[in-house]
């Protein structure tokens, strides 16, 4: 889960965590991202990997903007 990856920091082999799946992005969605600023784009991309029940989208957006 996202939470356990953040809390652990590194995988068991001391490397980076790799997602179990690669989410898809539709051409229309990708096109809509062109107008986003960096923080909003980062929120959209990270949101593809982090489940809403793990980190609600508004909380994720706040974390990204503070980073």
PQR file with spaces between the fields and no chain letter, atoms N, CA, C, O and H, PARSE charges and radii, in Angstrom:
ATOM       1  N    UNK     1       0.839   -1.192    0.000 -0.4000 1.5000
ATOM       2  CA   UNK     1       0.000    0.000    0.000 -0.0000 2.0000
ATOM       3  C    UNK     1       0.883    1.254    0.000  0.5500 1.7000
ATOM       4  O    UNK     1       2.067    1.207    0.333 -0.5500 1.4000
ATOM       5  N    UNK     2       0.282    2.339   -0.374 -0.4000 1.5000
ATOM       6  CA   UNK     2       1.004    3.603   -0.404 -0.0000 2.0000
ATOM       7  C    UNK     2       1.520    3.966    0.988  0.5500 1.7000
ATOM       8  O    UNK     2       2.666    4.386    1.152 -0.5500 1.4000
ATOM       9  H    UNK     2      -0.679    2.377   -0.645  0.4000 1.0000
ATOM      10  N    UNK     3       0.663    3.797    1.974 -0.4000 1.5000
ATOM      11  CA   UNK     3       1.041    4.151    3.346 -0.0000 2.0000
ATOM      12  C    UNK     3       2.265    3.350    3.803  0.5500 1.7000
ATOM      13  O    UNK     3       3.203    3.916    4.365 -0.5500 1.4000
ATOM      14  H    UNK     3      -0.267    3.456    1.841  0.4000 1.0000
ATOM      15  N    UNK     4       2.256    2.052    3.566 -0.4000 1.5000
ATOM      16  CA   UNK     4       3.395    1.246    4.020 -0.0000 2.0000
ATOM      17  C    UNK     4       4.665    1.609    3.254  0.5500 1.7000
ATOM      18  O    UNK     4       5.756    1.591    3.823 -0.5500 1.4000
ATOM      19  H    UNK     4       1.494    1.592    3.109  0.4000 1.0000
ATOM      20  N    UNK     5       4.533    1.938    1.975 -0.4000 1.5000
ATOM      21  CA   UNK     5       5.714    2.342    1.204 -0.0000 2.0000
ATOM      22  C    UNK     5       6.306    3.641    1.756  0.5500 1.7000
ATOM      23  O    UNK     5       7.525    3.775    1.867 -0.5500 1.4000
ATOM      24  H    UNK     5       3.646    1.953    1.513  0.4000 1.0000
ATOM      25  N    UNK     6       5.448    4.581    2.096 -0.4000 1.5000
ATOM      26  CA   UNK     6       5.925    5.852    2.644 -0.0000 2.0000
ATOM      27  C    UNK     6       6.566    5.638    4.013  0.5500 1.7000
ATOM      28  O    UNK     6       7.617    6.205    4.310 -0.5500 1.4000
ATOM      29  H    UNK     6       4.458    4.471    2.006  0.4000 1.0000
ATOM      30  N    UNK     7       5.933    4.827    4.831 -0.4000 1.5000
ATOM      31  CA   UNK     7       6.449    4.603    6.185 -0.0000 2.0000
ATOM      32  C    UNK     7       7.761    3.822    6.174  0.5500 1.7000
ATOM      33  O    UNK     7       8.621    4.060    7.022 -0.5500 1.4000
ATOM      34  H    UNK     7       5.079    4.366    4.590  0.4000 1.0000
ATOM      35  N    UNK     8       7.929    2.898    5.234 -0.4000 1.5000
ATOM      36  CA   UNK     8       9.154    2.100    5.178 -0.0000 2.0000
ATOM      37  C    UNK     8      10.286    2.843    4.493  0.5500 1.7000
ATOM      38  O    UNK     8      11.446    2.689    4.876 -0.5500 1.4000
ATOM      39  H    UNK     8       7.230    2.705    4.545  0.4000 1.0000
ATOM      40  N    UNK     9       9.975    3.633    3.503 -0.4000 1.5000
ATOM      41  CA   UNK     9      11.006    4.407    2.816 -0.0000 2.0000
ATOM      42  C    UNK     9      11.702    3.650    1.702  0.5500 1.7000
ATOM      43  O    UNK     9      11.748    4.126    0.567 -0.5500 1.4000
ATOM      44  H    UNK     9       9.033    3.759    3.192  0.4000 1.0000
ATOM      45  N    UNK    10      12.240    2.491    2.004 -0.4000 1.5000
ATOM      46  CA   UNK    10      12.928    1.680    1.000 -0.0000 2.0000
ATOM      47  C    UNK    10      12.369    0.262    1.021  0.5500 1.7000
ATOM      48  O    UNK    10      11.886   -0.213    2.049 -0.5500 1.4000
ATOM      49  H    UNK    10      12.203    2.105    2.925  0.4000 1.0000
ATOM      50  N    UNK    11      12.442   -0.402   -0.122 -0.4000 1.5000
ATOM      51  CA   UNK    11      12.003   -1.790   -0.212 -0.0000 2.0000
ATOM      52  C    UNK    11      12.979   -2.689    0.546  0.5500 1.7000
ATOM      53  O    UNK    11      14.039   -2.238    0.981 -0.5500 1.4000
ATOM      54  H    UNK    11      12.835   -0.016   -0.957  0.4000 1.0000
ATOM      55  N    UNK    12      12.616   -3.951    0.698 -0.4000 1.5000
ATOM      56  CA   UNK    12      13.462   -4.898    1.439 -0.0000 2.0000
ATOM      57  C    UNK    12      14.878   -4.986    0.879  0.5500 1.7000
ATOM      58  O    UNK    12      15.829   -5.221    1.624 -0.5500 1.4000
ATOM      59  H    UNK    12      11.756   -4.317    0.344  0.4000 1.0000
ATOM      60  N    UNK    13      15.017   -4.799   -0.424 -0.4000 1.5000
ATOM      61  CA   UNK    13      16.347   -4.882   -1.039 -0.0000 2.0000
ATOM      62  C    UNK    13      17.079   -3.541   -1.007  0.5500 1.7000
ATOM      63  O    UNK    13      18.111   -3.374   -1.657 -0.5500 1.4000
ATOM      64  H    UNK    13      14.244   -4.608   -1.029  0.4000 1.0000
ATOM      65  N    UNK    14      16.534   -2.582   -0.243 -0.4000 1.5000
ATOM      66  CA   UNK    14      17.082   -1.233   -0.080 -0.0000 2.0000
ATOM      67  C    UNK    14      16.932   -0.391   -1.349  0.5500 1.7000
ATOM      68  O    UNK    14      17.526    0.682   -1.462 -0.5500 1.4000
ATOM      69  H    UNK    14      15.696   -2.718    0.285  0.4000 1.0000
ATOM      70  N    UNK    15      16.150   -0.873   -2.286 -0.4000 1.5000
ATOM      71  CA   UNK    15      15.880   -0.122   -3.510 -0.0000 2.0000
ATOM      72  C    UNK    15      14.546    0.603   -3.399  0.5500 1.7000
ATOM      73  O    UNK    15      13.964    0.709   -2.319 -0.5500 1.4000
ATOM      74  H    UNK    15      15.668   -1.744   -2.194  0.4000 1.0000
ATOM      75  N    UNK    16      14.081    1.092   -4.522 -0.4000 1.5000
ATOM      76  CA   UNK    16      12.813    1.816   -4.569 -0.0000 2.0000
ATOM      77  C    UNK    16      11.648    0.857   -4.722  0.5500 1.7000
ATOM      78  O    UNK    16      11.799   -0.243   -5.253 -0.5500 1.4000
ATOM      79  H    UNK    16      14.554    1.006   -5.399  0.4000 1.0000
ATOM      80  N    UNK    17      10.492    1.281   -4.255 -0.4000 1.5000
ATOM      81  CA   UNK    17       9.279    0.511   -4.471 -0.0000 2.0000
ATOM      82  C    UNK    17       8.831    0.688   -5.917  0.5500 1.7000
ATOM      83  O    UNK    17       8.987    1.762   -6.498 -0.5500 1.4000
ATOM      84  H    UNK    17      10.369    2.175   -3.824  0.4000 1.0000
ATOM      85  N    UNK    18       8.279   -0.368   -6.487 -0.4000 1.5000
ATOM      86  CA   UNK    18       7.759   -0.344   -7.851 -0.0000 2.0000
ATOM      87  C    UNK    18       6.275   -0.684   -7.770  0.5500 1.7000
ATOM      88  O    UNK    18       5.905   -1.645   -7.096 -0.5500 1.4000
ATOM      89  H    UNK    18       8.152   -1.241   -6.015  0.4000 1.0000
ATOM      90  N    UNK    19       5.423    0.080   -8.439 -0.4000 1.5000
ATOM      91  CA   UNK    19       3.989   -0.203   -8.353 -0.0000 2.0000
ATOM      92  C    UNK    19       3.639   -1.574   -8.955  0.5500 1.7000
ATOM      93  O    UNK    19       4.321   -2.069   -9.852 -0.5500 1.4000
ATOM      94  H    UNK    19       5.724    0.861   -8.986  0.4000 1.0000
ATOM      95  N    UNK    20       2.561   -2.167   -8.434 -0.4000 1.5000
ATOM      96  CA   UNK    20       2.096   -3.456   -8.934 -0.0000 2.0000
ATOM      97  C    UNK    20       1.521   -3.349  -10.341  0.5500 1.7000
ATOM      98  O    UNK    20       1.554   -4.308  -11.112 -0.5500 1.4000
ATOM      99  H    UNK    20       2.007   -1.765   -7.705  0.4000 1.0000
ATOM     100  N    UNK    21       1.001   -2.190  -10.658 -0.4000 1.5000
ATOM     101  CA   UNK    21       0.408   -1.987  -11.981 -0.0000 2.0000
ATOM     102  C    UNK    21       0.728   -0.580  -12.472  0.5500 1.7000
ATOM     103  O    UNK    21       1.036    0.317  -11.688 -0.5500 1.4000
ATOM     104  H    UNK    21       0.974   -1.411  -10.031  0.4000 1.0000
ATOM     105  N    UNK    22       0.650   -0.417  -13.757 -0.4000 1.5000
ATOM     106  CA   UNK    22       0.853    0.889  -14.374 -0.0000 2.0000
ATOM     107  C    UNK    22      -0.515    1.389  -14.833  0.5500 1.7000
ATOM     108  O    UNK    22      -1.097    0.809  -15.750 -0.5500 1.4000
ATOM     109  H    UNK    22       0.400   -1.146  -14.394  0.4000 1.0000
ATOM     110  N    UNK    23      -1.038    2.437  -14.228 -0.4000 1.5000
ATOM     111  CA   UNK    23      -2.365    2.914  -14.610 -0.0000 2.0000
ATOM     112  C    UNK    23      -2.364    3.484  -16.026  0.5500 1.7000
ATOM     113  O    UNK    23      -1.342    3.949  -16.531 -0.5500 1.4000
ATOM     114  H    UNK    23      -0.565    2.909  -13.484  0.4000 1.0000
ATOM     115  N    UNK    24      -3.520    3.435  -16.638 -0.4000 1.5000
ATOM     116  CA   UNK    24      -3.651    3.986  -17.981 -0.0000 2.0000
ATOM     117  C    UNK    24      -4.142    5.427  -17.908  0.5500 1.7000
ATOM     118  O    UNK    24      -4.816    5.832  -16.960 -0.5500 1.4000
ATOM     119  H    UNK    24      -4.350    3.058  -16.228  0.4000 1.0000
ATOM     120  N    UNK    25      -3.789    6.171  -18.917 -0.4000 1.5000
ATOM     121  CA   UNK    25      -4.236    7.557  -19.057 -0.0000 2.0000
ATOM     122  C    UNK    25      -4.801    7.687  -20.456  0.5500 1.7000
ATOM     123  O    UNK    25      -4.117    7.405  -21.440 -0.5500 1.4000
ATOM     124  H    UNK    25      -3.242    5.843  -19.687  0.4000 1.0000
ATOM     125  N    UNK    26      -6.046    8.113  -20.544 -0.4000 1.5000
ATOM     126  CA   UNK    26      -6.676    8.256  -21.859 -0.0000 2.0000
ATOM     127  C    UNK    26      -6.111    9.474  -22.582  0.5500 1.7000
ATOM     128  O    UNK    26      -5.610   10.400  -21.944 -0.5500 1.4000
ATOM     129  H    UNK    26      -6.602    8.343  -19.745  0.4000 1.0000
ATOM     130  N    UNK    27      -6.189    9.474  -23.896 -0.4000 1.5000
ATOM     131  CA   UNK    27      -5.725   10.662  -24.641 -0.0000 2.0000
ATOM     132  C    UNK    27      -6.444   11.942  -24.211  0.5500 1.7000
ATOM     133  O    UNK    27      -5.821   13.001  -24.137 -0.5500 1.4000
ATOM     134  H    UNK    27      -6.595    8.722  -24.414  0.4000 1.0000
ATOM     135  N    UNK    28      -7.742   11.860  -23.928 -0.4000 1.5000
ATOM     136  CA   UNK    28      -8.487   13.042  -23.488 -0.0000 2.0000
ATOM     137  C    UNK    28      -8.005   13.531  -22.123  0.5500 1.7000
ATOM     138  O    UNK    28      -7.879   14.732  -21.885 -0.5500 1.4000
ATOM     139  H    UNK    28      -8.249   11.000  -23.988  0.4000 1.0000
ATOM     140  N    UNK    29      -7.741   12.577  -21.235 -0.4000 1.5000
ATOM     141  CA   UNK    29      -7.238   12.934  -19.910 -0.0000 2.0000
ATOM     142  C    UNK    29      -5.855   13.577  -20.029  0.5500 1.7000
ATOM     143  O    UNK    29      -5.578   14.595  -19.394 -0.5500 1.4000
ATOM     144  H    UNK    29      -7.844   11.601  -21.428  0.4000 1.0000
ATOM     145  N    UNK    30      -5.007   12.986  -20.834 -0.4000 1.5000
ATOM     146  CA   UNK    30      -3.671   13.520  -21.043 -0.0000 2.0000
ATOM     147  C    UNK    30      -3.741   14.940  -21.613  0.5500 1.7000
ATOM     148  O    UNK    30      -2.991   15.821  -21.194 -0.5500 1.4000
ATOM     149  H    UNK    30      -5.232   12.160  -21.350  0.4000 1.0000
ATOM     150  N    UNK    31      -4.625   15.148  -22.548 -0.4000 1.5000
ATOM     151  CA   UNK    31      -4.794   16.478  -23.144 -0.0000 2.0000
ATOM     152  C    UNK    31      -5.272   17.485  -22.090  0.5500 1.7000
ATOM     153  O    UNK    31      -4.828   18.633  -22.084 -0.5500 1.4000
ATOM     154  H    UNK    31      -5.234   14.432  -22.888  0.4000 1.0000
ATOM     155  N    UNK    32      -6.168   17.061  -21.208 -0.4000 1.5000
ATOM     156  CA   UNK    32      -6.681   17.975  -20.184 -0.0000 2.0000
ATOM     157  C    UNK    32      -5.595   18.379  -19.187  0.5500 1.7000
ATOM     158  O    UNK    32      -5.680   19.435  -18.561 -0.5500 1.4000
ATOM     159  H    UNK    32      -6.528   16.128  -21.213  0.4000 1.0000
ATOM     160  N    UNK    33      -4.584   17.540  -19.046 -0.4000 1.5000
ATOM     161  CA   UNK    33      -3.494   17.839  -18.121 -0.0000 2.0000
ATOM     162  C    UNK    33      -2.586   18.947  -18.635  0.5500 1.7000
ATOM     163  O    UNK    33      -1.845   19.542  -17.852 -0.5500 1.4000
ATOM     164  H    UNK    33      -4.515   16.682  -19.555  0.4000 1.0000
ATOM     165  N    UNK    34      -2.626   19.236  -19.917 -0.4000 1.5000
ATOM     166  CA   UNK    34      -1.752   20.274  -20.495 -0.0000 2.0000
ATOM     167  C    UNK    34      -1.930   21.631  -19.830  0.5500 1.7000
ATOM     168  O    UNK    34      -0.983   22.412  -19.733 -0.5500 1.4000
ATOM     169  H    UNK    34      -3.228   18.752  -20.553  0.4000 1.0000
ATOM     170  N    UNK    35      -3.125   21.905  -19.381 -0.4000 1.5000
ATOM     171  CA   UNK    35      -3.417   23.230  -18.818 -0.0000 2.0000
ATOM     172  C    UNK    35      -3.138   23.328  -17.316  0.5500 1.7000
ATOM     173  O    UNK    35      -3.280   24.403  -16.733 -0.5500 1.4000
ATOM     174  H    UNK    35      -3.895   21.271  -19.460  0.4000 1.0000
ATOM     175  N    UNK    36      -2.745   22.229  -16.690 -0.4000 1.5000
ATOM     176  CA   UNK    36      -2.538   22.229  -15.239 -0.0000 2.0000
ATOM     177  C    UNK    36      -1.171   22.795  -14.858  0.5500 1.7000
ATOM     178  O    UNK    36      -0.196   22.667  -15.599 -0.5500 1.4000
ATOM     179  H    UNK    36      -2.629   21.356  -17.163  0.4000 1.0000
ATOM     180  N    UNK    37      -1.127   23.414  -13.703 -0.4000 1.5000
ATOM     181  CA   UNK    37       0.167   23.835  -13.176 -0.0000 2.0000
ATOM     182  C    UNK    37       0.878   22.603  -12.610  0.5500 1.7000
ATOM     183  O    UNK    37       0.292   21.522  -12.545 -0.5500 1.4000
ATOM     184  H    UNK    37      -1.919   23.518  -13.101  0.4000 1.0000
ATOM     185  N    UNK    38       2.118   22.764  -12.208 -0.4000 1.5000
ATOM     186  CA   UNK    38       2.931   21.624  -11.786 -0.0000 2.0000
ATOM     187  C    UNK    38       2.313   20.870  -10.609  0.5500 1.7000
ATOM     188  O    UNK    38       2.249   19.640  -10.628 -0.5500 1.4000
ATOM     189  H    UNK    38       2.594   23.642  -12.260  0.4000 1.0000
ATOM     190  N    UNK    39       1.858   21.592   -9.589 -0.4000 1.5000
ATOM     191  CA   UNK    39       1.299   20.940   -8.398 -0.0000 2.0000
ATOM     192  C    UNK    39       0.031   20.160   -8.743  0.5500 1.7000
ATOM     193  O    UNK    39      -0.158   19.045   -8.258 -0.5500 1.4000
ATOM     194  H    UNK    39       1.910   22.590   -9.573  0.4000 1.0000
ATOM     195  N    UNK    40      -0.825   20.726   -9.564 -0.4000 1.5000
ATOM     196  CA   UNK    40      -2.056   20.031   -9.942 -0.0000 2.0000
ATOM     197  C    UNK    40      -1.762   18.825  -10.830  0.5500 1.7000
ATOM     198  O    UNK    40      -2.418   17.790  -10.709 -0.5500 1.4000
ATOM     199  H    UNK    40      -0.671   21.632   -9.958  0.4000 1.0000
ATOM     200  N    UNK    41      -0.795   18.950  -11.709 -0.4000 1.5000
ATOM     201  CA   UNK    41      -0.395   17.821  -12.554 -0.0000 2.0000
ATOM     202  C    UNK    41       0.180   16.699  -11.695  0.5500 1.7000
ATOM     203  O    UNK    41      -0.147   15.529  -11.895 -0.5500 1.4000
ATOM     204  H    UNK    41      -0.262   19.790  -11.808  0.4000 1.0000
ATOM     205  N    UNK    42       1.034   17.055  -10.745 -0.4000 1.5000
ATOM     206  CA   UNK    42       1.609   16.053   -9.849 -0.0000 2.0000
ATOM     207  C    UNK    42       0.518   15.342   -9.057  0.5500 1.7000
ATOM     208  O    UNK    42       0.586   14.129   -8.859 -0.5500 1.4000
ATOM     209  H    UNK    42       1.300   18.006  -10.583  0.4000 1.0000
ATOM     210  N    UNK    43      -0.475   16.080   -8.609 -0.4000 1.5000
ATOM     211  CA   UNK    43      -1.589   15.482   -7.869 -0.0000 2.0000
ATOM     212  C    UNK    43      -2.332   14.481   -8.747  0.5500 1.7000
ATOM     213  O    UNK    43      -2.681   13.394   -8.287 -0.5500 1.4000
ATOM     214  H    UNK    43      -0.530   17.066   -8.771  0.4000 1.0000
ATOM     215  N    UNK    44      -2.573   14.833   -9.990 -0.4000 1.5000
ATOM     216  CA   UNK    44      -3.267   13.924  -10.914 -0.0000 2.0000
ATOM     217  C    UNK    44      -2.459   12.654  -11.158  0.5500 1.7000
ATOM     218  O    UNK    44      -3.008   11.553  -11.133 -0.5500 1.4000
ATOM     219  H    UNK    44      -2.290   15.716  -10.364  0.4000 1.0000
ATOM     220  N    UNK    45      -1.172   12.804  -11.391 -0.4000 1.5000
ATOM     221  CA   UNK    45      -0.322   11.640  -11.680 -0.0000 2.0000
ATOM     222  C    UNK    45      -0.196   10.756  -10.437  0.5500 1.7000
ATOM     223  O    UNK    45      -0.377    9.542  -10.528 -0.5500 1.4000
ATOM     224  H    UNK    45      -0.727   13.699  -11.412  0.4000 1.0000
ATOM     225  N    UNK    46       0.108   11.338   -9.295 -0.4000 1.5000
ATOM     226  CA   UNK    46       0.232   10.554   -8.067 -0.0000 2.0000
ATOM     227  C    UNK    46      -1.098    9.903   -7.718  0.5500 1.7000
ATOM     228  O    UNK    46      -1.134    8.776   -7.223 -0.5500 1.4000
ATOM     229  H    UNK    46       0.254   12.325   -9.221  0.4000 1.0000
ATOM     230  N    UNK    47      -2.185   10.612   -7.975 -0.4000 1.5000
ATOM     231  CA   UNK    47      -3.514   10.080   -7.702 -0.0000 2.0000
ATOM     232  C    UNK    47      -3.826    8.818   -8.490  0.5500 1.7000
ATOM     233  O    UNK    47      -4.694    8.041   -8.093 -0.5500 1.4000
ATOM     234  H    UNK    47      -2.155   11.527   -8.378  0.4000 1.0000
ATOM     235  N    UNK    48      -3.136    8.605   -9.592 -0.4000 1.5000
ATOM     236  CA   UNK    48      -3.305    7.369  -10.361 -0.0000 2.0000
ATOM     237  C    UNK    48      -2.740    6.165   -9.605  0.5500 1.7000
ATOM     238  O    UNK    48      -3.155    5.031   -9.846 -0.5500 1.4000
ATOM     239  H    UNK    48      -2.431    9.236   -9.915  0.4000 1.0000
ATOM     240  N    UNK    49      -1.811    6.402   -8.706 -0.4000 1.5000
ATOM     241  CA   UNK    49      -1.147    5.329   -7.973 -0.0000 2.0000
ATOM     242  C    UNK    49      -1.637    5.182   -6.535  0.5500 1.7000
ATOM     243  O    UNK    49      -1.464    4.123   -5.931 -0.5500 1.4000
ATOM     244  H    UNK    49      -1.473    7.323   -8.510  0.4000 1.0000
ATOM     245  N    UNK    50      -2.241    6.220   -5.982 -0.4000 1.5000
ATOM     246  CA   UNK    50      -2.676    6.225   -4.588 -0.0000 2.0000
ATOM     247  C    UNK    50      -4.197    6.143   -4.547  0.5500 1.7000
ATOM     248  O    UNK    50      -4.892    6.964   -5.146 -0.5500 1.4000
ATOM     249  H    UNK    50      -2.382    7.080   -6.472  0.4000 1.0000
ATOM     250  N    UNK    51      -4.701    5.145   -3.836 -0.4000 1.5000
ATOM     251  CA   UNK    51      -6.144    4.959   -3.744 -0.0000 2.0000
ATOM     252  C    UNK    51      -6.773    6.069   -2.912  0.5500 1.7000
ATOM     253  O    UNK    51      -6.194    6.547   -1.936 -0.5500 1.4000
ATOM     254  H    UNK    51      -4.137    4.478   -3.350  0.4000 1.0000
ATOM     255  N    UNK    52      -7.966    6.463   -3.323 -0.4000 1.5000
ATOM     256  CA   UNK    52      -8.708    7.530   -2.641 -0.0000 2.0000
ATOM     257  C    UNK    52      -8.946    7.195   -1.166  0.5500 1.7000
ATOM     258  O    UNK    52      -8.960    8.091   -0.322 -0.5500 1.4000
ATOM     259  H    UNK    52      -8.437    6.075   -4.115  0.4000 1.0000
ATOM     260  N    UNK    53      -9.134    5.904   -0.853 -0.4000 1.5000
ATOM     261  CA   UNK    53      -9.373    5.537    0.550 -0.0000 2.0000
ATOM     262  C    UNK    53      -8.082    5.550    1.380  0.5500 1.7000
ATOM     263  O    UNK    53      -8.137    5.513    2.610 -0.5500 1.4000
ATOM     264  H    UNK    53      -9.122    5.176   -1.538  0.4000 1.0000
ATOM     265  N    UNK    54      -6.931    5.601    0.716 -0.4000 1.5000
ATOM     266  CA   UNK    54      -5.661    5.715    1.441 -0.0000 2.0000
ATOM     267  C    UNK    54      -5.326    7.179    1.715  0.5500 1.7000
ATOM     268  O    UNK    54      -4.969    7.546    2.834 -0.5500 1.4000
ATOM     269  H    UNK    54      -6.887    5.631   -0.282  0.4000 1.0000
ATOM     270  N    UNK    55      -5.445    7.997    0.693 -0.4000 1.5000
ATOM     271  CA   UNK    55      -5.203    9.438    0.829 -0.0000 2.0000
ATOM     272  C    UNK    55      -6.263   10.145   -0.017  0.5500 1.7000
ATOM     273  O    UNK    55      -6.197   10.106   -1.245 -0.5500 1.4000
ATOM     274  H    UNK    55      -5.735    7.699   -0.216  0.4000 1.0000
ATOM     275  N    UNK    56      -7.235   10.788    0.628 -0.4000 1.5000
ATOM     276  CA   UNK    56      -8.250   11.512   -0.138 -0.0000 2.0000
ATOM     277  C    UNK    56      -7.601   12.548   -1.058  0.5500 1.7000
ATOM     278  O    UNK    56      -6.570   13.129   -0.720 -0.5500 1.4000
ATOM     279  H    UNK    56      -7.288   10.819    1.626  0.4000 1.0000
ATOM     280  N    UNK    57      -8.203   12.768   -2.206 -0.4000 1.5000
ATOM     281  CA   UNK    57      -7.617   13.641   -3.229 -0.0000 2.0000
ATOM     282  C    UNK    57      -7.315   15.033   -2.694  0.5500 1.7000
ATOM     283  O    UNK    57      -6.268   15.591   -3.024 -0.5500 1.4000
ATOM     284  H    UNK    57      -9.040   12.296   -2.481  0.4000 1.0000
ATOM     285  N    UNK    58      -8.196   15.618   -1.879 -0.4000 1.5000
ATOM     286  CA   UNK    58      -7.932   16.959   -1.358 -0.0000 2.0000
ATOM     287  C    UNK    58      -6.741   16.969   -0.408  0.5500 1.7000
ATOM     288  O    UNK    58      -5.991   17.944   -0.364 -0.5500 1.4000
ATOM     289  H    UNK    58      -9.046   15.165   -1.611  0.4000 1.0000
ATOM     290  N    UNK    59      -6.561   15.893    0.352 -0.4000 1.5000
ATOM     291  CA   UNK    59      -5.409   15.781    1.241 -0.0000 2.0000
ATOM     292  C    UNK    59      -4.137   15.619    0.410  0.5500 1.7000
ATOM     293  O    UNK    59      -3.120   16.248    0.700 -0.5500 1.4000
ATOM     294  H    UNK    59      -7.170   15.101    0.316  0.4000 1.0000
ATOM     295  N    UNK    60      -4.196   14.780   -0.616 -0.4000 1.5000
ATOM     296  CA   UNK    60      -3.058   14.595   -1.512 -0.0000 2.0000
ATOM     297  C    UNK    60      -2.653   15.923   -2.154  0.5500 1.7000
ATOM     298  O    UNK    60      -1.469   16.252   -2.221 -0.5500 1.4000
ATOM     299  H    UNK    60      -5.023   14.269   -0.851  0.4000 1.0000
ATOM     300  N    UNK    61      -3.633   16.674   -2.620 -0.4000 1.5000
ATOM     301  CA   UNK    61      -3.348   17.987   -3.230 -0.0000 2.0000
ATOM     302  C    UNK    61      -2.655   18.913   -2.235  0.5500 1.7000
ATOM     303  O    UNK    61      -1.739   19.648   -2.604 -0.5500 1.4000
ATOM     304  H    UNK    61      -4.595   16.407   -2.566  0.4000 1.0000
ATOM     305  N    UNK    62      -3.082   18.880   -0.994 -0.4000 1.5000
ATOM     306  CA   UNK    62      -2.445   19.698    0.032 -0.0000 2.0000
ATOM     307  C    UNK    62      -1.014   19.298    0.293  0.5500 1.7000
ATOM     308  O    UNK    62      -0.141   20.151    0.457 -0.5500 1.4000
ATOM     309  H    UNK    62      -3.826   18.282   -0.695  0.4000 1.0000
ATOM     310  N    UNK    63      -0.769   17.991    0.334 -0.4000 1.5000
ATOM     311  CA   UNK    63       0.599   17.488    0.537 -0.0000 2.0000
ATOM     312  C    UNK    63       1.503   17.926   -0.606  0.5500 1.7000
ATOM     313  O    UNK    63       2.620   18.393   -0.386 -0.5500 1.4000
ATOM     314  H    UNK    63      -1.478   17.298    0.202  0.4000 1.0000
ATOM     315  N    UNK    64       1.004   17.770   -1.834 -0.4000 1.5000
ATOM     316  CA   UNK    64       1.803   18.137   -3.011 -0.0000 2.0000
ATOM     317  C    UNK    64       2.113   19.630   -3.008  0.5500 1.7000
ATOM     318  O    UNK    64       3.245   20.033   -3.279 -0.5500 1.4000
ATOM     319  H    UNK    64       0.096   17.391   -2.013  0.4000 1.0000
ATOM     320  N    UNK    65       1.124   20.438   -2.707 -0.4000 1.5000
ATOM     321  CA   UNK    65       1.337   21.900   -2.731 -0.0000 2.0000
ATOM     322  C    UNK    65       2.313   22.354   -1.657  0.5500 1.7000
ATOM     323  O    UNK    65       3.001   23.360   -1.834 -0.5500 1.4000
ATOM     324  H    UNK    65       0.205   20.111   -2.488  0.4000 1.0000
ATOM     325  N    UNK    66       2.383   21.626   -0.542 -0.4000 1.5000
ATOM     326  CA   UNK    66       3.313   21.985    0.528 -0.0000 2.0000
ATOM     327  C    UNK    66       4.725   21.469    0.247  0.5500 1.7000
ATOM     328  O    UNK    66       5.678   21.890    0.902 -0.5500 1.4000
ATOM     329  H    UNK    66       1.824   20.809   -0.398  0.4000 1.0000
ATOM     330  N    UNK    67       4.864   20.568   -0.716 -0.4000 1.5000
ATOM     331  CA   UNK    67       6.163   19.948   -0.994 -0.0000 2.0000
ATOM     332  C    UNK    67       7.058   20.853   -1.791  0.5500 1.7000
ATOM     333  O    UNK    67       8.188   20.481   -2.109 -0.5500 1.4000
ATOM     334  H    UNK    67       4.090   20.226   -1.249  0.4000 1.0000
